[in-house]
Amino acid sequence: MSALDYSNDPKRGPHPLIVRKDAPYNAEPDITDLVKNYITPEEYFFCRNHGPLPDITESKHLIEIQGIGIENPTHISLKDIKENYEKSSVMMVMQCAGNRRDGLHKVKHTKGVIWGPGALGNAVYSGCRLRDVLATVGVTTKIKNLSKLHVAFESVEQCEEDKCYGSSIPLSKALDEFGDVLLAYEMNYSTLTRDHGFPIRVVVPGYIGGRSVKYLKSITIQDYESMSYYQRRDYKILPENVLDEDSANNYWCKVPSIGEYNVQSYVCNPADGMHEAAIANQKVQGYALSGGGRSIQRVDVSGDDGKTWTTAQLYQPAAEGDNCRVWGWCLWTATIPTKRNVRIVSRAVDSSGNVQQEYPVWNYRGVMNNSWRTVDPHTIEMSNI
Amino acid sequence: MSALDYSNDPKRGPHPLIVRKDAPYNAEPDITDLVKNYITPEEYFFCRNHGPLPDITESKHLIEIQGIGIENPTHISLKDIKENYEKSSVMMVMQCAGNRRDGLHKVKHTKGVIWGPGALGNAVYSGCRLRDVLATVGVTTKIKNLSKLHVAFESVEQCEEDKCYGSSIPLSKALDEFGDVLLAYEMNYSTLTRDHGFPIRVVVPGYIGGRSVKYLKSITIQDYESMSYYQRRDYKILPENVLDEDSANNYWCKVPSIGEYNVQSYVCNPADGMHEAAIANQKVQGYALSGGGRSIQRVDVSGDDGKTWTTAQLYQPAAEGDNCRVWGWCLWTATIPTKRNVRIVSRAVDSSGNVQQEYPVWNYRGVMNNSWRTVDPHTIEMSNI
């Protein structure tokens, strides 16, 4: 693979994101900033790239649409998308599958950008519905063998691991009347920036961010998942016994790719959840979310290593909206007593009764970490520190 | 409430179910029987009743349909349902929210029938789609304020706690093209028996059994959940601090009712997962499932108290079917070394990356227990026994 050229990446002045990797640019906010707003402003929104940022001229950009069930493959322009399709908005969490990878990396070496707990944000995306676009090329839920079909997306983004970024989702998710999958050209009511996929990206609510392909250049209906590296050899929860690249090679094809993410929460303020002194009435803030449109029904917070728990106050306007599923996150607060040098932890329960497990279940790619305990890097033992 | 008369309940000869309560009749199979078949035969299918079994004459039975969006309330007969609507089948798990309540009851007193791990089964139900019936009275996804509407069901069943059994689901679940909600008149290709709701019942795939109302007598579209005891004061995950009926009274209205169930698995063979001697190659069998159409991606099995885990072989034909969601369960087998007097445990991961938590999170109604550890009743401490 030829070396990638990052010279045309946007110049970045001083800004509040913590850079996890320079090239490609990967950065996340400080978590105390993250929970300041229910809708995450772009300045506090994590950036995840797999290569140099494309610099696309909107008026010249076309998206190719082809594959099973499409008699006449076509190209669609941004003008067409903006003028001829109903504009729709969805408020949703964008969360990287590697959010909180650092927690698993402390257990054992993982592969990937070592994200902290800030690789997510809650935004309003606007654009046209993917199902509306597919309907105009004749693809509807009446298509034969729907349960076996996928929609594959390719990106203009040149990448480190593959010729371009690519991914797919089940066609049924794309066509689901309550699935809210968009081809988005706005984020938080402004034109997408290059960091977030200008001029157009897919947004797949309730799924890991890796499926929301940026800089979209093609849409293909096919009877297999995307052949992309990012679908086939990445973003999978490998079993605990897979420790390295060699043994992973025997497992990629046996393990399903991740779609929906799991139930999650984190203490964001105080930032490290730690104190040198016990505090009787510590105000604690954090986030909680779950995949697939599931809302949060409860968050428990503990200042004494999980012995006792206090029920948090939830702020979750996404659950009161007009969407039939809940794609936005939940911010929560609690006031609890804390102990000296004991980390405050939170434990969320989603609307399906799923609970965050106590200890991390390690996996080589370090994805979907949602345990409420973390590992003390000094002792490399499970602990509440 | 007047005393209920159980004299017309079916006479029950010797049969393989373990009776948890006589009147109303509540019984579950031995778990080694339960995993003998992928499709659970009726003889091994748990029975959950809230009162005397109705004895309905099919030819005289009508279902009332009324409420928001229905200009002309109507009654529909079984003949109409069978002759004028397309017959559809769904293979799905029916699981009581109280399955494995015994595990929580050992932690602290819970309210309800003390079910073991056999209050579930995997069946093929056949009938007409609820959405087809609703379409004929003018209720479709075009209805105003869909996200705020519910379908309430009432049963002919007279109950201990309310005038009749009743429950509701979000209207969007009923209308969801991929939701597979049926008005079923067959189970495993035979006419429903009285135990399972003859002549007609609702089946709501991916939801707790309590929403699949038997002996259906009315369907109402309304802008609030069912007012029934079973929706409002039962089948909710109360916080851990709610210890009794009095404190529960302050919480019922604050806690959401359960819809989808959570990720679950259990070791069924050997039955108690215990041995008096260590065995090098113990064959272990069990079940795994998750709610909301999520499949099982992995089951880990441990014979050494969770120190090491072996990946089980999964048998999950439901995931290969024509449905876009997975409603059937997963049976699994593993061969592992076991230790003397150490209980074998299993831990499932569903397609959304949710994992069973290690320790039970107790709740007063003893619902949705999916921990992989249980409590040793002799020591009343958490343990792997």
Chai-1 contact restraints between the chains, C-beta under 6 A:
chainA,res_idxA,chainB,res_idxB,connection_type,confidence,min_distance_angstrom,max_distance_angstrom,comment,restraint_id
A,T141,B,E177,contact,1.0,0.0,6.0,A-B,restraint_1
A,S147,B,D322,contact,1.0,0.0,6.0,A-B,restraint_2
A,S147,B,C324,contact,1.0,0.0,6.0,A-B,restraint_3
A,S172,B,C324,contact,1.0,0.0,6.0,A-B,restraint_4
A,E177,B,T141,contact,1.0,0.0,6.0,A-B,restraint_5
A,I237,B,G353,contact,1.0,0.0,6.0,A-B,restraint_6
A,P239,B,T311,contact,1.0,0.0,6.0,A-B,restraint_7
A,P256,B,Q297,contact,1.0,0.0,6.0,A-B,restraint_8
A,E260,B,S352,contact,1.0,0.0,6.0,A-B,restraint_9
A,N262,B,S352,contact,1.0,0.0,6.0,A-B,restraint_10
A,N262,B,G353,contact,1.0,0.0,6.0,A-B,restraint_11
A,N262,B,N354,contact,1.0,0.0,6.0,A-B,restraint_12
A,G291,B,S352,contact,1.0,0.0,6.0,A-B,restraint_13
A,G292,B,S352,contact,1.0,0.0,6.0,A-B,restraint_14
A,Q297,B,P256,contact,1.0,0.0,6.0,A-B,restraint_15
A,T311,B,P239,contact,1.0,0.0,6.0,A-B,restraint_16
A,D322,B,S147,contact,1.0,0.0,6.0,A-B,restraint_17
A,C324,B,S147,contact,1.0,0.0,6.0,A-B,restraint_18
A,C324,B,S172,contact,1.0,0.0,6.0,A-B,restraint_19
A,S352,B,E260,contact,1.0,0.0,6.0,A-B,restraint_20
A,S352,B,N262,contact,1.0,0.0,6.0,A-B,restraint_21
A,S352,B,G291,contact,1.0,0.0,6.0,A-B,restraint_22
A,S352,B,G292,contact,1.0,0.0,6.0,A-B,restraint_23
A,G353,B,I237,contact,1.0,0.0,6.0,A-B,restraint_24
A,G353,B,N262,contact,1.0,0.0,6.0,A-B,restraint_25
A,G353,B,M368,contact,1.0,0.0,6.0,A-B,restraint_26
A,N354,B,N262,contact,1.0,0.0,6.0,A-B,restraint_27
A,N354,B,N354,contact,1.0,0.0,6.0,A-B,restraint_28
A,V355,B,Q357,contact,1.0,0.0,6.0,A-B,restraint_29
A,V355,B,V361,contact,1.0,0.0,6.0,A-B,restraint_30
A,Q357,B,V355,contact,1.0,0.0,6.0,A-B,restraint_31
A,Q357,B,Q357,contact,1.0,0.0,6.0,A-B,restraint_32
A,E358,B,E358,contact,1.0,0.0,6.0,A-B,restraint_33
A,V361,B,V355,contact,1.0,0.0,6.0,A-B,restraint_34
A,M368,B,G353,contact,1.0,0.0,6.0,A-B,restraint_35
